[in-house]
Amino acid sequence: MQWIDITVLEQINTIKQATGYSVIFKHSTRCSISLMAKKHFELDWDSIPANTPLYFLDLISHRDISAYVAETFQVHHESPQMLLIKDGECILDSSHGDISVEEITESILA
């Protein structure tokens, strides 16, 4: 698996318009909890179906995009935060210790 870096607002619109599943991981490069959540996520992400795009947002470098994600998918901003998007709608939103690859995988395979 490999991250797709989100660096421009248009990528959020593309995710919103896509069919199927996408994952957005919002990460703070200044937060040790966020780093631990990211590492834990990466240890287990092989269980996520391979055709699922995994997007990575450095919210320190791209605060405007982070705010746009919250607005577009109608979620409260948190960091770290994981969103599972299905057909343009956020169906799962978790943060901190609640971020779970298992929950993402179960939602996709259900």
C-alpha positions as CSV (number, residue, x, y, z in Angstrom):
1,M,0.0,0.0,0.0
2,Q,1.1,3.5,-0.6
3,W,-0.1,7.0,0.5
4,I,-1.4,9.5,-2.1
5,D,-0.4,12.9,-0.8
6,I,-3.2,15.5,-0.8
7,T,-1.6,18.8,-1.7
8,V,-4.3,20.7,-3.6
9,L,-8.0,21.4,-2.9
10,E,-9.1,19.8,-6.2
11,Q,-8.1,16.4,-4.9
12,I,-10.9,16.6,-2.3
13,N,-13.4,17.3,-5.0
14,T,-12.1,14.3,-6.9
15,I,-12.5,12.1,-3.8
16,K,-16.0,13.5,-3.3
17,Q,-17.0,12.6,-6.9
18,A,-15.4,9.2,-6.9
19,T,-17.4,6.0,-6.7
20,G,-16.3,3.3,-4.3
21,Y,-14.2,3.7,-1.2
22,S,-11.4,6.0,-0.3
23,V,-9.6,6.6,3.0
24,I,-8.3,10.0,4.1
25,F,-5.7,10.1,7.0
26,K,-5.2,13.6,8.5
27,H,-1.9,13.8,10.2
28,S,-0.2,16.5,12.3
29,T,3.6,16.4,11.9
30,R,3.9,18.2,15.3
31,C,2.1,15.6,17.3
32,S,3.5,12.4,18.7
33,I,0.1,10.9,19.2
34,S,-0.6,11.5,15.5
35,L,2.7,9.9,14.6
36,M,1.9,6.8,16.7
37,A,-1.6,6.5,15.1
38,K,0.0,6.7,11.6
39,K,2.6,4.1,12.3
40,H,0.0,1.8,13.8
41,F,-2.3,2.3,10.8
42,E,0.6,1.5,8.4
43,L,1.4,-1.7,10.3
44,D,-2.0,-3.2,9.5
45,W,-3.1,-1.5,6.3
46,D,-2.4,-4.6,4.1
47,S,-5.8,-5.9,5.2
48,I,-7.5,-3.0,3.4
49,P,-8.6,-4.0,-0.1
50,A,-5.7,-3.1,-2.5
51,N,-7.9,-1.0,-4.8
52,T,-8.8,1.4,-2.0
53,P,-7.0,4.7,-2.4
54,L,-5.3,5.9,0.8
55,Y,-4.9,9.6,0.9
56,F,-2.6,11.4,3.3
57,L,-3.0,15.0,4.4
58,D,-0.3,16.8,6.3
59,L,-2.6,19.3,8.0
60,I,0.2,21.5,9.3
61,S,1.3,22.2,5.7
62,H,-2.2,22.3,4.3
63,R,-4.6,23.8,6.9
64,D,-6.8,25.2,4.2
65,I,-7.3,21.7,2.7
66,S,-8.0,20.3,6.2
67,A,-10.7,22.9,6.8
68,Y,-12.1,22.0,3.4
69,V,-12.2,18.3,4.2
70,A,-14.2,19.0,7.4
71,E,-16.6,21.2,5.5
72,T,-17.0,18.9,2.4
73,F,-17.5,15.7,4.4
74,Q,-19.4,17.4,7.3
75,V,-17.0,16.2,10.1
76,H,-15.5,17.9,13.0
77,H,-11.8,18.6,12.5
78,E,-9.5,16.4,14.6
79,S,-5.9,15.2,14.5
80,P,-5.0,12.5,13.9
81,Q,-8.2,11.7,12.0
82,M,-9.3,9.0,9.6
83,L,-12.2,9.3,7.2
84,L,-13.7,6.4,5.2
85,I,-15.5,7.8,2.2
86,K,-18.0,5.8,0.1
87,D,-19.4,7.2,-3.1
88,G,-18.5,10.7,-2.0
89,E,-20.0,10.5,1.6
90,C,-18.1,10.0,4.8
91,I,-19.4,6.8,6.4
92,L,-16.8,6.5,9.1
93,D,-14.9,9.1,11.0
94,S,-12.5,8.3,13.8
95,S,-9.6,10.0,15.6
96,H,-6.7,9.3,18.0
97,G,-6.9,5.8,19.5
98,D,-10.2,5.0,17.8
99,I,-8.5,4.8,14.3
100,S,-8.8,1.2,13.3
101,V,-7.7,-0.5,10.1
102,E,-9.9,-3.4,11.2
103,E,-13.0,-1.2,11.3
104,I,-12.2,0.2,7.9
105,T,-11.7,-3.2,6.4
106,E,-14.9,-4.5,8.0
107,S,-16.9,-1.6,6.6
108,I,-15.5,-2.0,3.1
109,L,-16.1,-5.8,3.0
110,A,-19.5,-5.7,4.6
